[in-house]
Every structure is written in structure tokens, then in C-alpha cells.
Amino acid sequence: MDEIRAFLDKRSAEGLLRGLRPITSRGNGKITMGGSEYIDFSSNDYLGLSGHPKLINAAKAAIDEFGIGSSASRLLSGSFDIHHRLEEEVARFKNKEAALVFNSGYQANIGILSALYGEGDAIFSDKLNHASIIDGMFLSAAKVFRFLHNDPDSLETLLKRHRNRFKRALIITETIFSMDGDRAPIERLVELKEKYDCRIMVDEAHATGIFGINGAGVVEEEGLSDRVDLIMGTFSKALGSFGAYLASSKDVIDYLINTCRSFIYSTSLPPAVIAGNLASLEVVKEEPHRRRSLISKAKFFRDRLVAMGFEVRGSSQIVPVIAGENDRAMRFAKAVQEKGYWVLPIRPPTVPQKEARLRFSITSYHTEEILCALLKDIAHVKI
């Protein structure tokens, strides 16, 4: 207990102590907390699909047909027909042979990496990859090399120096980075994987539903589906529901069904969630105006912040405003919250030291009027 108390005291002194805040309601881009209502800039419901009637009706119908839970793992009796339908739709959506559904993005990344790679293999990872990727790499027991963020030259230096020492090698990156909102140079990374006999895996969690002619993500937009080996993503962000997937070759998917511990030893997602996921894929294809409008609004917001003199990163619907020190980010967030906007400070170790920030998550609920009011209020914030 003394160690726990010392940890909490240290985190509190450093401005890193986190707590859970109970939300009493959420809807239409707003949340209620502690009796106060805020416009929500913390949600990943980028396209506003979590409240879409098509998803809600599909989930309700699935509850009536199948009940509330799946009650078993996929390898026992938890693999419903709609699980297989969803995997077939994901494979078509991502232009791959097959797909596998996971219970969350975290379970997907730790399970995929630890099942496919091990001792004698190497993984070359972007330095700012998500914690789930980091954990999956270390669970794999493969040798890990981290290249500078979005820097193909840094990656090639590592590949030249180390690739020939290992049996198999993987390059892994997010396509849209969750904390910086920027975009990976996927085509250049694909060229390097081909040059150095590697495979490449991409995490499209924050790109699926938003980029590409059909909303399938950055890989689709850049025409690289045939050259990217493993395409992972989630249903819990722009697709408005829950769960994750991997789209790849049939051989890879069959291998994971038989070896991936986070898949094998988990009760499958409830049918209602699966039905909502199926509906979300339909809506993304049927309503392209949602993603087009989203990117336009995010660019407007980012450009205005830059014009106001803020340090802003990214080129997507994720708009991070760099504050620097932890206490400055916390004061900034508190001042913005007092104006009625729910945005949180993101601090180390989630982001590098001295790069604490406010992460504005733009969604379909944010009209230009809301964004202009927020910009005006930010302009008057003193931190």
C-alpha cells in the first residue's frame, strides 16, 4: 500500500494523476456531467453513427432474434451467422480475401502481433504507435525496432542495419495517428517492405469510415489494398459501434483462428453489436457526405487555430493543440471546459514529455456555428 500511495502522490505532483468522471447522458454531440451540459470534443464518434437510426434498429432487431449476449467464445457456440456475415462484409470493404472480428482494438493488436511473430523475428514500429501495438509487440517476443515518427529514411536505416539478422520482419504503423492526427507515408513504407522482404500491418482505427472513395480508409484512398498485408481497424470510432477487425489473406485469418489467444479465449461480441457493425458499413457507403463534410470542418477549424497563432498538428479530424507543460495543458482544458466545451488535456506518457495538448475531436455534430463560437471563446482564454 505504501508503494501505491507513493505512486499516486508522485503522479499528482507531476500533474499526471487521472480519474474517472461519470457521464450521466450523451447524445447529439453533447454530454452531461456533474449537472452541467457540454458540447463534446472528446468523442471518437466522428460521423455521428452511434445514434444513427439504422444502427439502432439493427441492434434492436438482433436482440429480439438472438438475445442480449453470445454466451460463448467463437470456437464453442458463440459464432453466429451474423458474425460470419460481418467478416465477409469487412473483407469486401477492405478488398482482402478474408477478415476476423475481435472484441476491441486492444485485443486485436495484442493478439495479432503475439500470434504472428516471435523469437527470431523483428518488428519495425513507428515511434508514436498506439499502446496496444506496443504491448502486442512485446508480448510477441520478437525484436522491436522503433523508427522516427513518419520517417521512412529512419526506417530504412534500421532495415539496412538489422533486417538480414531475422527470419521474418514486419513494419507496423497507424494510418491516422490518434494523438497527432497526422497521416503516415503509407506508399513509401510499402515500397520499403517490398525492398527488404517484410510484411506490413496498418492500424486504420482513426481512418476507417472517413478516408477513401468508399470510406474504407487511407489504404483504399492510396490504392494500396493489394500491397498492404494486414489491415486492422475498429468499429468503435467513425463506425459508431464497438469491436475491431483484421482483413488479410485467408491463410492468415485461418492461422489466427487457431493461434490468437485474445480471439480464442474471449466470449464473442453480442449479436446486437455485430448487427450494428453491419449497419454501420452500409451507412458509410450510402452517406458519403458525412465524411466529406467532416474533413472540410476539421480543416476550417485547424486553419483558424493556426491563424490565431496556436501550434496545431495533423491533417485529419483529430486536431491537437500543443500546450507544452502539463500544468499549462490542464489550465487550458479547464478554461475551455468552463466555456461549455468538453475537451481534455492529453499528457505523458500518452504523448511525449513537454508535448501535453488539448485533443479536439471533430465530429458530424459540430456545425460551423459551434466551431466559430469555440474559436471565439478560445481566443479569450488566458493560460
N, C-alpha and C positions, 0 to 999 in steps of 0.2 A: 504493500500500500504506500510506503514511503516513496518508492520509485514512481508510482503513478502520480502522487501528489507533486513530486519534483518535476515530472514531465509537464503536468498541467500548468504549474507555476511558470515554467520556462516558456511554454507556448503563449501563455497570457502576456508575459513581459515582452515577447517578441511581436505581439500583435497577430499571432497565428492560431490562437485558440478558436475553434469552430463550435457552433451549437446548432441544434435543430429547431427550426421555427415552425410551429403548427399553422398550416393554412386552413382556414375554415371554408373557403369556397374558391372556385376558379371557373372562369367562363368568359368568352368574348374578349380575350386578351387582358382580363383583369383578375386580380386576386384579392381576397380579403384576409387580413391577418391582424390579430390583436384589436379587432374592431375597426380597423382602418382599411379603406379600399385603395389599391394602387393599380396603375397601368403596368402590366408585367413585361419587363425587358429581360427576364431571366430564363424564359421558357425556350425549349428547342422545338416547339410546335410551329415550325416555320411557315407551313402552308395552312395552318388552322384546321387541319383534318381531324383532330381529336374530338371536335364537336360536329363533324360533318354528318348529316342525317343518313347518308348511305352507309357509313361505317357503323353508326349506332344501330340502325335497323338490322344490318347483317349480324351484329353481335347478339342482339335480342333474339333473332330467329335461331341462331346456333344454340343459345341457352335453352330455348323451348325444345329443340330437337335432341341435344346431346347432354344437357345438364350443365352444371356450373364448373366442373373440373374434369380433367382427363384421367386422374386416379392411378396412373402407372407411367413407367418410362416407355419410350418409343419401342424398345426391343421386347417389351412384355405385351401389354394390351392398350398402350396409350397412343398408338399410331392410327389416328382416324383418317378416313378418306380425305377429309379436307386438309390435313397436314400434307398429304401427297400432292393434292391439287395446288396448294400454295407453292410447294417446291418446284413443281412443273412450271408454274407461272413465273417464279423468280428466275429460273433458268432461261426462259424465253426473254424475260425483261432484260437480263444481263447478257444475253447472247452467248450462253455457255451450255455445255452438254447436260449438266445436272446441278442440283442445289441441295443444301441441307439447312434446315431451320434449327436455330439454337434458342435457348431461353433468354439470353441477353447478349449484348455486345461483349461484355467482360467474359462471360462463359465461352463465347465463340473464340475470342482471341487466345485466351489461355489454353483452350482445348486444342485448337487447330495447330498452334505452334509447337506445343509439347508432344502432340501425336506425330507430326510430320518430320520433326527434326530432333536430333540427339547428339550424343558424343561422336566426335569425328566430323560434325557438320559445322557450318558457320552461318550466322545471320548478320546481315549488314542493315542497320536500322537508322532512320533519321533521328537525330538527337532530340527532337521535340515530339516524338511519337507518344501516343496515349499510354497511360499507366497499365492498361490491360495488355498492350503489346509488350511492354517492358516485363511484366510479370510472366507472360507466356514464354518469352524468350528465355528467361532464367529457369523456368520450370522445365524447359526442353533439354537443358544441359548442353546445348550447342554453344560454341564460342561466339560471343557477341562483339561486334564492332559497330561503333556509332559514328556516323558521318555528320558533318556540319549541316545544319538545317537547310534543306532545299538547295544543296550544293553538290551537283554531280561531279565536279572536279575533286572535291573531298572524298566522295565515294570511290571514284576511280583510283585515287591514290591508295586507298585501303585495299581495293580489289587487286591492284598490281602487286601489292606487298604480301597479301595473305591468301588470295583465292586458291592458289595451287597447293596449299597445305591441307586442304579439306576435301572430303568426298563430295558432299553436296553443299550448295550455298543458296541462300535466299536473300533477296533485297525486299525490305518492307517499308512502307510509308503510308501515311494518311493522304487522301487526295485534297481534302479541305481540312486544315488543321483547326482543332476545336477551340484553342485558346488564342491563336493569332489570326484565324480567319483567312489565311493565305493559301495559295494553291501550289501543289507540288509540280515540278517539271517532269511529268509522267513519261512523255515521249523520250526524253533524254535518259531517264532511268531504265526504260525498256531497252534502249539501244545498248546500255551497259550490261544489262542482264544477258543479252544475246551475245555480246562480245566476250563475256567472261564465263559463259556456261552456268548461269544461275537460273533460278526461278524468281518471279516477282509476285508479291502479295500486296494488295492495296486495301485500305480501310476507307470505305465510302460512306461512313456513318453520317457525315455532315454534308454530303454531296447528293446522295440518293433522293430523288424527288424534285431536285432543283436544277441540276445541270443536265445537258444532253437533249437531243431532239424529242425523246420520249420521257425525259426525266429520269433516265437510268443512271446518270452520274457523269463524272468527269471522264471516265474511261470511254463511255459511249460518245461523249462530245468530241473527244480527240480521235475517235475511230480506232481504238486500241484493244477492243474486246478479244480479238484472236491472239494478241501478243501478251496479254496480262494473264498469268496462270491462275491466280487465286483472287477473287473479288469478294470481299467481305463487306457487310453493311448492316444497318439496323432498321427496324420498323418503328423505333421509338422517338424519332425526331421528325423530319418532314412528313413521314408517312403516318404520324399521329397515333400510333398504337404501341405495341410492345413486342420485343423479341429481336432476333438477329438472323443472319443467313450467311452462308458461303456458297458462291457459284463457281464451279470449276469443271474439270473433266469428270466423267463417270467413274473412272478408276480412283481418283482422289476421294470422291464422295463415298464410294463403297468402302474404301480403306478407313475413312473416318468413322463410318457407322460401326465398324468393328474394333476400333482402337481408341477413339476420342473419349476420354473419361468424363469430361464435362457434359458430353451428349449422352453417353451410355447410362450414367448414374444420376440422371435428373428426371423427375416427373415431367412429362411433356406439357407444353403450353396449353391452356384451356381452349376448347373449341371456339368459344366466343372471341378470344383474342385472334385465333387463326382466321376466323371469318372476317374480322375487322381488317386484318392484314390483306386478305384477298380483295376486299372492297377498296382499300387504300390504293392498291396498284391500279385498279380500274379508274379511280378518280384522278390520279396523277396523269394518266394518258388522256382522259376525257376533258380535263380542265387545265390546259397548259398556261392559261392566262395567270394562274396563281403564281407559278414560278417566275414568269416574265415580270410581273408586277413587283414581286419580292426583290429581285435583283435590282430593278430600277430604283425602288425606295431605299435600299441599302446604299446604293451609290450616291444618291442625293444626300443622305444623312452623313456618310463618310466625307464627301466633298465639302459639305458645310462645316463640319468639325475641323477639317484641315485648314479651311479658310479662316477659322476663328483662332488658329494657332496651336491646336492640340496635336500631340503626337498620336497618330492613328495608324493602325496596321490592317493588313488584309485586303481582300478583293471580293468578299462574299457577303452573305447575310449576317456573318459574325463581325461585329465592329468593336475591336478592343481599343480603349483609350488608355494610354500608358500614363500612370501616375508616378511610378518610381518606388519610393519607400512605402512600406506597409502602412504606416500611420497616415500618410497623405492619401493613399487609396481609400482607407477607411473613412477619413473625414469627407472625402469627395462623395463616396457612396451614401453616407449619412445625409449630406446636404441635398443630394438628388432625391433620396427617399422622402425627405421632408417636403419636397415639392410634389410628391404623389406618384413617383415612378419607382417600381421595384427593380433595382439593379444592384448587383453585389460586387464587393471587391474580391478579385482573384489574386491570391498571394502565394509565395513559395510554400511548399515545394511544388505546387501545381504549375507555377511559372518560375523562370529563373530569378535569382536574387536581384533586387533593385529594379525589377520589372513588374511590380504589382500594378494591377489595372482594374478598370471597370470594363466588363464584357457586356456590351449591348447586343442583345439577340433580337434582330428584326424579324417580325412575323407579318402574316397577312392582316392581322388585326390593327396594325399600326398605319393609320391613314397619314397622308401628308400633313393634315392639320395637327395631328398628335405629334408628329416628328418636329414640326415647326415650333410648337409650344415647348417641347422638350429642349430644343436648341436654344430658345429664348431664355428658359429657366437656367440652363447650364451656363449661359453667358454671364449670369448674375451670381453664380456660385463662387464663393471665396474660400479657398482651401490653403 
